[in-house]
Amino acid sequence: MLRCSPCSRRFSSRLVISRLDYCNSLLAGAPVLAIRPLELVQKASARLVFNRPKFSHTTCLLHSLHWLPVRARIQFKTLVLAYRAVKGTAPSYLQAMVKPYTPARPLRSATSGRLVALSLRGPCGRSTRLRLFSVLTPQWWNELPTDVRTAESLPIFRRRLKTAVRSNRPSWSRWEGSWKGRRLPTP
């Protein structure tokens, strides 16, 4: 196991990561160029915690700290907002953007907790519409396993969502696959 000082880990977790999470759901669907600076800050923070040189690899460090990559953090936070909107604990403007799927006749899918994917037609450009909360959220939500979507409480949902984001997303398999089977370095 990697060792880090408790003070640096606490500092990094509370200050840097909280700043990374601040309003990061606004970056949902943003291009890689907009997210790259946040990734660099996250990697530098992991190096700070473990007192590693500037050009050392950070994949093992991020995994040992249980930190999700920035793109996964954005999706995680957006889906937590969606869960709160579905359960009625989010602000009313978010609840209005998320519509539960109700079929016209009785179907088994009625209890699966899906959301209605809204149309991409509208006054703004296609690239802007793809970044809208009301468009991205149902798409990500419906890709989740049923046991995650139908979680009974927010803490259970967050735990299952983090597991699902870590294990089932092909876009992050490269990030996760690079540490598997390796021995973690010691400081």
N, C-alpha and C positions, 0 to 999 in steps of 0.2 A: 504494500500500500504506500502511496505517496505521502510524504509528510509535509505539513505546512504549519506555520505558526498560527495559533488561534487568533491572534490579534489581526494579522493580515487577512485571514479568511473572513473574519467578522467585518473588517473594514471593506473589503472587496464586495462581499455579499450585500451589505447594507447600503453602501454608497453607490458603487459603480453599477451593480446589477439593477438596483432600483431606478437609476437614471436611464438604463437601457430599456427597462419596462415601461417607463413613463410615456404614455400615448403611443406606444409602438403599434397598437392595432390600427392606427391611421396609416401605417405603411403596408397594410395588407394588399398584396397584388402589385406592390411597387417594383420597379426594375432593380436588377442586381446592383447597379451603380449607387442606388440610394441606400441600400442595406449594407454595402461593403464597409463603410466607416464604422458602423455599429459592430460588425464582426471583428474588425481590427481592435476595437476597444475591448471587446469581450476576451479576445485571445491575449491581449496585453495584460488584462486583469488576471487571467489564469496564470500567466508567467510570473506576475507579481506575487501571487499567493504562494507559489511553489519556489520562488526565487530562482527562476530559470533564465538562461541567456536570451537575448532578443530574437534570435533566429531558430530557437528550438521548436520542435513540433508541439502542438497544443491539444491534439485529439485526445490523448490519454488523460491529459490534465482536465479537460472539460468533462470527460466522462467520470473521472474520479470525484469531481466536485458536484456531479449530478446536474450539470447545467445543460439545457437544451441549446442547440444552435439558434442563431438569431431568427432565421426564417421559421423555425419550429416554435420559438417563443411567441412570435407574432401570431401564428396560427392558433397556438394554445390560448393566448389571451382573447383572441377574437371568438373562439368557440366557447370560452367561459362566459363571455358577454351574451352569446347566443343562448346558452343554457339558462342564464338568469332571465333573459327575455322570454323564453319558452315557459319557464316556471312562474313568471309574473313578478319577479323581484327586481327587474331592471327598470330604468326610467321609461316612461310611456313612449317617448320618441323611438327608442330601440324596440319596444314591443310592437310598435306599428310597422316596423320594417321586417319583422319575422312572422310569417304566417304558417301555422301548422297545416299539414296535409290532411284533408278530410275527403275521402272518396265519396262519390255520389251514391254508391250502394255499399252494403256491408262486405268488406274484404278483410283478409288477414293482415294486410299491410296497414290497416287503420290504427293498429296498436304499435307499429314499429317506430313511432316518434319522428317521422320524416317531416321536412319543411318543404313548402312550395317554392320551387325555383322561379324567380320572377323573370319577366321578359327583358330582353336586352334592347328593346325598342324604346326610343326616347329622344329628347332634344340634344343630349350631349354625345360626344364622339364615342366610338366603340371601345377604345383603349381606356377612357375614363369610366365607362359603364362596367368594365371588367373589374375595376377596383372598388366598386361600391359595396358597402356593407350588406345591402339587401340582395346583392347578386352573389358575392363570394361566400357569404355565410351559409346559405342553404346548400350550395355546392359542397363545401367542406363538411357540413353537418351530415348530409346524406351519405357521404363516403365513410363515416364512422361506423364501427360495428354497433349492432343493436343494443348490446349490453351497456355500451358507453352512453348512447343517446337516452336510454331509459333508466339511468341511474336515479336512485331515490333522493340523494342529497348532493349538495355542492362538493363537500369533501370527497365523497365517493366518486363523483363525476371527474373531479380534478385528478385523482389518483389513476382512474381507468384511462382518462384522456392522455395523461403523460405516458403511460405504458403503451397506448395505441400509437401515439406520435413517434415514440422511440422505435417500436418494432414493426409497424405496418406500412410506413411511408417509404416508397421506393426512392424518392428524391433525397432521403437522408441515409439510405443504406450505405452509401460510400463513406459518410462521416462515421457511422457506427462500425462498419466492417473493418476499418483500419486499426482498431484497437483490439479486436477479438483475437484471442490466442496469443497475444503478446504479454510479456511480463512487464508490469509497470515499473518505470525507473524509480530509483530512490534518490533523494537529494543529497 
